[in-house]
Amino acid sequence: MQKKESLQKNNPLHGITLAALLADLVAYVGWEKMGKQIPINCFLKNPNIKSSLAFLRKTPWARAKVEYMYLYNIKRIEKGKSNDSVDAQ
């Protein structure tokens, strides 16, 4: 039987909270583009992290779409984070 850790080592979302994932997407993509790609009210009307987290936690299909968007953009998001840390020095 495999350990739980070995089952997760190929999961790119392992260790990333939904809040962190959403915050990264908002910083990189923005609410407007997220609302165009995933047309849900918590992105379109008065968007904020708190209401979006509440909706995504109880709506599996929407969470799956947000996770897919994050995975699609992850390399660019991480590159942006590394450039920010270089710029701060």
Secondary structure as UniProt FT lines:
FT   HELIX           4..8
FT   TURN            9..10
FT   TURN            12..15
FT   HELIX           18..28
FT   HELIX           31..37
FT   HELIX           41..44
FT   HELIX           49..58
FT   HELIX           60..88
//
